[in-house]
Amino acid sequence: MFPSPVLGIVLALVTQGASSLPPQEEPFRVWIEPEHLQIFLRHLPPTRTGPGTGKRPVLIIHGSTLPSGTSAAFRIHGVSWMDDLAARGFDVWALDFLGYGGSDRYPAMNEPAAGPPLGRSADAARQIGAAVDFVTQHQHVTQVYIIAHSGGSLPAGLYATQNPQRLARLVMFAPVMTRDGPRDTTTMRSYGLVTAAEQMARFSGWVPRGQAQVFDPRDLARLAEAYVATDPTSSSRSPASVRFPLGRDADAADTWAGNLPYDPAKVRAPVLIIRGEWDPITTDADARRLFDALTSAPIRRDVKISRATHVMQFEAARDQLYAEVALFLAADLPERRTTSSPTQ
């Protein structure tokens, strides 16, 4: 028996704009109530049989600023992370939070930025819940695997603690974890603006001085163009910029001040922490704290990939990221607590 729809979800297959998607990719929109706004889901069914065949659906959760179209679904050399998982036999889904990509914008985003940050973890966790309900009903299953990137790990962690029966495994890709330091979110606005140049400078700036760049400049140029196109209002500003809710940034600020929006000890699913050697958002100390806090997870693994940053899905190390995550999702994991420690 499957759970009844919650949050006033109405399931609707997207008909407009579908011609721009790959032939095998299905777009859907899901109602979120009481806001009466729709989130966007993209679905890529398995393209081959492989280790993911017969496993639970995979739902990918993006972080701050980048929606699914310029993250999990962005193709480099003709292959995206979603493509890779589908080729391994997984049934793959990706969510755009409200305010991003193909999802509706909060009405406040059509006004000058003011008021509290939009899309905080509690709100975003409800959206994840709506997406999980849609996916499980559509695929006639009861559980999913979740891959959450960066700030998306915060609402994903909250969802995992609120709905442990719905989550089979959790991948924390470059997660945000508590630190000790003062942070003031009271002056944050409802949403922010970022240009393509600012976004790309941020990405390339994570590589340590003196080290060779891990991006192909041509990929960055294509990503920049695609990123600006994710906001239909981008060309109305000069230079063109993308609006994004600042809820994820406010969540991160609170977390770095020691206030995590969820309790890792209440996560009951097997967890993979995966991060780059050069990631300033998820350091060795951050990963250690999260690993140690996941006391109820029957399996805990921590993988650090060399010569990679916070956005390794675009970098030279992306194939290793894809392989490690697929291995974790496809593995026949024992139902017992692990004593292995994280890599340093």
C-alpha positions as CSV (number, residue, x, y, z in Angstrom):
1,M,0.0,0.0,0.0
2,F,1.4,3.4,-1.0
3,P,1.1,6.7,1.0
4,S,-1.7,9.1,0.1
5,P,-0.7,12.3,-1.7
6,V,0.3,15.1,0.7
7,L,0.7,18.8,0.5
8,G,-2.1,19.0,-2.1
9,I,0.1,17.4,-4.7
10,V,-1.3,17.2,-8.2
11,L,0.6,15.2,-10.7
12,A,0.9,16.7,-14.2
13,L,3.1,15.7,-17.2
14,V,4.7,18.8,-18.7
15,T,3.7,19.4,-22.3
16,Q,5.2,22.8,-23.0
17,G,9.0,23.0,-23.5
18,A,9.4,19.2,-23.6
19,S,10.8,19.4,-27.2
20,S,14.0,20.9,-25.8
21,L,14.7,17.9,-23.6
22,P,16.5,14.7,-24.7
23,P,14.0,12.3,-26.3
24,Q,14.2,9.8,-23.4
25,E,13.8,12.4,-20.7
26,E,10.4,13.1,-19.2
27,P,9.5,16.4,-17.5
28,F,6.9,16.6,-14.8
29,R,5.5,19.4,-12.6
30,V,4.2,18.8,-9.0
31,W,1.9,21.1,-7.0
32,I,3.1,22.4,-3.7
33,E,0.4,23.6,-1.3
34,P,-0.6,25.9,0.3
35,E,1.7,28.1,-1.9
36,H,0.0,26.8,-5.0
37,L,3.2,26.7,-6.9
38,Q,4.8,23.9,-8.9
39,I,8.2,22.2,-8.7
40,F,9.8,20.7,-11.7
41,L,11.1,17.1,-11.9
42,R,13.0,15.6,-14.7
43,H,13.0,11.8,-15.2
44,L,15.5,9.7,-17.1
45,P,14.6,6.0,-17.2
46,P,17.3,3.3,-17.4
47,T,18.9,3.3,-20.8
48,R,20.8,0.0,-20.3
49,T,20.7,-2.8,-17.8
50,G,23.5,-2.7,-15.2
51,P,24.2,-2.8,-11.5
52,G,21.3,-0.3,-10.9
53,T,18.7,-2.5,-12.6
54,G,15.9,-3.3,-10.2
55,K,17.2,-0.9,-7.5
56,R,15.2,1.9,-6.1
57,P,14.7,5.2,-8.0
58,V,17.5,7.9,-7.5
59,L,16.4,11.4,-6.7
60,I,19.1,14.1,-7.1
61,I,18.8,17.3,-5.0
62,H,20.8,20.4,-6.1
63,G,22.5,22.9,-3.9
64,S,22.4,26.7,-3.9
65,T,22.3,28.7,-7.2
66,L,22.5,25.7,-9.7
67,P,19.3,23.9,-10.8
68,S,19.3,20.4,-12.2
69,G,19.7,21.5,-15.8
70,T,23.1,23.0,-15.1
71,S,24.2,20.4,-12.6
72,A,23.0,16.7,-12.7
73,A,21.6,17.0,-16.2
74,F,24.4,19.1,-17.7
75,R,26.3,17.2,-20.4
76,I,30.1,17.2,-20.8
77,H,31.3,15.3,-23.8
78,G,27.8,14.2,-24.3
79,V,27.2,12.7,-20.9
80,S,25.6,14.1,-17.7
81,W,25.5,12.5,-14.3
82,M,21.9,11.5,-14.9
83,D,23.0,9.9,-18.2
84,D,25.7,8.0,-16.4
85,L,23.4,6.6,-13.8
86,A,20.8,5.7,-16.4
87,A,23.4,3.8,-18.4
88,R,24.2,1.8,-15.2
89,G,20.6,0.7,-15.0
90,F,19.2,3.3,-12.5
91,D,15.9,5.0,-12.7
92,V,17.0,8.7,-12.3
93,W,15.1,11.8,-11.2
94,A,16.2,15.4,-10.5
95,L,14.4,18.1,-8.6
96,D,14.4,21.9,-9.1
97,F,13.5,23.6,-5.9
98,L,11.0,26.5,-6.0
99,G,12.8,29.5,-7.4
100,Y,15.1,27.5,-9.6
101,G,15.2,26.2,-13.2
102,G,11.9,24.8,-14.4
103,S,10.1,25.3,-11.1
104,D,7.8,28.3,-10.3
105,R,9.4,31.3,-8.7
106,Y,8.2,32.6,-5.3
107,P,6.0,35.6,-6.0
108,A,8.4,37.7,-3.9
109,M,11.1,37.0,-6.4
110,N,9.2,39.3,-8.9
111,E,9.6,42.2,-6.5
112,P,12.8,44.0,-5.2
113,A,14.7,41.6,-2.9
114,A,13.4,42.2,0.7
115,G,12.1,40.2,3.6
116,P,13.5,36.9,5.0
117,P,15.4,34.4,2.8
118,L,13.2,32.2,0.7
119,G,13.3,28.5,0.6
120,R,14.7,27.6,4.1
121,S,15.3,24.0,5.0
122,A,11.8,23.3,6.4
123,D,10.3,24.6,3.1
124,A,12.8,22.8,0.9
125,A,12.3,19.5,2.8
126,R,8.5,19.7,2.1
127,Q,9.4,20.0,-1.6
128,I,11.6,17.0,-1.4
129,G,8.7,15.2,0.3
130,A,6.4,16.1,-2.6
131,A,9.0,14.9,-5.1
132,V,9.5,11.6,-3.3
133,D,5.7,11.0,-3.1
134,F,5.4,11.7,-6.8
135,V,8.3,9.4,-7.7
136,T,7.3,6.5,-5.5
137,Q,3.7,6.6,-6.7
138,H,4.7,6.9,-10.3
139,Q,7.2,4.0,-10.1
140,H,5.1,1.9,-7.7
141,V,7.7,1.7,-5.0
142,T,7.9,2.8,-1.4
143,Q,11.5,4.2,-1.1
144,V,14.1,6.1,-3.0
145,Y,17.8,6.8,-2.9
146,I,18.7,10.5,-2.6
147,I,21.8,12.2,-3.8
148,A,22.1,15.7,-2.3
149,H,24.7,18.3,-3.3
150,S,26.1,21.0,-1.1
151,G,23.4,23.1,0.6
152,G,20.9,20.6,-0.7
153,S,22.3,18.3,1.9
154,L,20.6,20.4,4.7
155,P,16.9,19.9,3.6
156,A,17.8,16.4,2.5
157,G,19.1,15.6,5.9
158,L,16.0,17.1,7.5
159,Y,13.8,15.0,5.2
160,A,15.7,11.9,6.1
161,T,15.1,12.4,9.8
162,Q,11.4,13.2,9.3
163,N,10.7,10.3,6.9
164,P,13.1,7.5,7.6
165,Q,10.8,4.9,6.1
166,R,10.9,6.6,2.7
167,L,14.7,6.8,2.3
168,A,16.7,3.7,1.5
169,R,20.2,5.4,1.1
170,L,21.6,8.9,1.3
171,V,24.5,10.3,-0.6
172,M,25.9,13.6,0.9
173,F,27.9,15.1,-2.0
174,A,30.0,18.0,-0.6
175,P,27.7,18.5,2.4
176,V,27.5,21.5,4.6
177,M,28.4,20.7,8.3
178,T,28.5,22.6,11.5
179,R,31.5,24.8,12.4
180,D,32.3,27.2,15.2
181,G,31.8,30.8,14.2
182,P,29.4,33.7,14.4
183,R,27.0,34.1,11.5
184,D,24.3,36.8,11.1
185,T,21.5,35.9,8.7
186,T,19.2,38.6,9.8
187,T,20.4,41.0,7.1
188,M,20.0,38.4,4.3
189,R,17.4,39.3,1.7
190,S,14.8,37.1,0.2
191,Y,16.8,36.3,-3.0
192,G,20.1,37.0,-4.6
193,L,21.4,37.6,-8.1
194,V,24.5,36.0,-9.7
195,T,25.9,36.5,-13.1
196,A,27.5,33.8,-15.2
197,A,30.9,35.4,-14.8
198,E,30.6,35.5,-11.0
199,Q,29.5,31.8,-11.0
200,M,32.4,30.6,-13.1
201,A,34.9,32.7,-11.2
202,R,33.7,31.1,-8.0
203,F,34.1,27.6,-9.4
204,S,37.5,28.1,-10.9
205,G,38.7,29.9,-7.7
206,W,38.6,26.8,-5.6
207,V,41.6,25.3,-7.3
208,P,44.7,26.0,-5.1
209,R,47.2,28.5,-6.4
210,G,49.9,26.9,-8.5
211,Q,47.7,23.8,-9.4
212,A,46.4,23.2,-12.9
213,Q,42.8,24.0,-13.5
214,V,40.4,21.0,-13.4
215,F,37.8,22.5,-15.8
216,D,37.9,22.6,-19.5
217,P,37.3,26.3,-20.4
218,R,34.9,25.3,-23.2
219,D,32.8,23.4,-20.8
220,L,32.7,26.4,-18.5
221,A,31.6,28.6,-21.4
222,R,28.7,26.3,-22.3
223,L,27.8,26.0,-18.6
224,A,27.7,29.8,-18.3
225,E,25.4,30.2,-21.3
226,A,23.1,27.4,-20.1
227,Y,23.0,28.9,-16.6
228,V,21.9,32.3,-17.6
229,A,19.1,30.7,-19.6
230,T,17.7,29.0,-16.5
231,D,16.1,32.3,-15.4
232,P,13.6,33.7,-18.0
233,T,14.2,37.2,-16.6
234,S,18.0,37.1,-16.8
235,S,18.2,39.3,-19.9
236,S,16.2,42.1,-18.3
237,R,19.2,42.9,-16.2
238,S,22.6,44.1,-17.3
239,P,24.8,42.2,-17.1
240,A,22.4,39.2,-17.3
241,S,21.9,37.5,-13.9
242,V,20.1,34.6,-12.4
243,R,17.8,35.0,-9.4
244,F,18.1,32.4,-6.7
245,P,16.4,32.1,-3.2
246,L,18.8,32.8,-0.4
247,G,17.3,30.2,1.9
248,R,20.2,27.8,1.3
249,D,22.8,30.4,2.0
250,A,21.0,31.3,5.3
251,D,20.9,27.6,6.2
252,A,24.6,27.3,5.6
253,A,25.3,30.4,7.6
254,D,23.3,29.0,10.5
255,T,25.0,25.7,10.2
256,W,28.5,27.3,10.2
257,A,27.4,29.0,13.4
258,G,26.7,25.6,14.9
259,N,23.0,25.3,14.2
260,L,22.4,22.4,11.9
261,P,18.7,22.2,10.7
262,Y,18.6,18.4,11.3
263,D,20.0,15.9,13.8
264,P,22.4,13.5,12.0
265,A,21.9,11.0,14.7
266,K,18.4,10.5,13.5
267,V,19.4,9.5,10.0
268,R,18.7,5.8,9.8
269,A,19.7,5.1,6.2
270,P,23.1,4.1,5.0
271,V,25.1,7.2,4.1
272,L,27.9,8.0,1.7
273,I,29.8,11.3,2.3
274,I,31.7,12.1,-0.9
275,R,33.8,15.3,-1.4
276,G,36.8,16.7,-3.2
277,E,40.3,17.2,-1.9
278,W,40.2,20.9,-2.6
279,D,36.7,21.6,-1.4
280,P,36.6,24.5,1.1
281,I,32.9,23.9,1.9
282,T,33.4,20.3,3.0
283,T,36.8,20.0,4.7
284,D,38.3,16.9,6.4
285,A,37.2,18.3,9.7
286,D,33.7,18.8,8.4
287,A,33.4,15.3,7.1
288,R,34.8,13.9,10.3
289,R,32.1,15.7,12.4
290,L,29.3,14.5,10.1
291,F,30.6,11.0,10.0
292,D,30.9,10.9,13.8
293,A,27.4,12.4,14.2
294,L,25.7,9.8,12.0
295,T,25.4,7.3,14.9
296,S,22.2,5.6,13.7
297,A,23.2,5.0,10.1
298,P,23.8,1.3,9.7
299,I,26.5,2.1,7.1
300,R,28.7,5.2,7.0
301,R,31.3,5.7,4.3
302,D,33.5,8.7,3.5
303,V,35.2,9.1,0.2
304,K,37.6,11.9,-0.7
305,I,38.5,12.3,-4.4
306,S,41.9,13.9,-5.2
307,R,42.3,17.0,-7.3
308,A,38.6,17.8,-7.1
309,T,36.6,20.8,-5.7
310,H,33.1,21.5,-4.5
311,V,31.6,21.1,-8.1
312,M,33.5,18.0,-9.3
313,Q,30.5,17.0,-11.4
314,F,32.0,19.4,-14.0
315,E,35.6,18.5,-13.4
316,A,38.2,16.0,-14.6
317,A,37.4,13.8,-11.6
318,R,33.7,13.5,-12.4
319,D,34.0,9.9,-13.7
320,Q,35.3,8.9,-10.3
321,L,32.5,10.7,-8.6
322,Y,30.0,8.9,-10.8
323,A,31.6,5.5,-10.2
324,E,31.9,5.9,-6.4
325,V,28.2,7.0,-6.0
326,A,26.9,4.2,-8.3
327,L,29.0,1.6,-6.5
328,F,27.4,2.7,-3.2
329,L,23.9,2.8,-4.5
330,A,24.2,-0.6,-6.2
331,A,26.0,-2.4,-3.4
332,D,24.4,-5.1,-1.4
333,L,25.0,-3.5,2.0
334,P,24.9,-5.5,5.2
335,E,22.3,-4.5,7.7
336,R,24.7,-3.8,10.5
337,R,26.6,-0.9,11.9
338,T,30.0,-0.2,10.4
339,T,33.1,0.7,12.4
340,S,35.2,2.0,9.5
341,S,36.5,5.5,9.9
342,P,36.6,8.3,7.3
343,T,39.5,8.9,5.0
344,Q,41.9,11.7,5.9
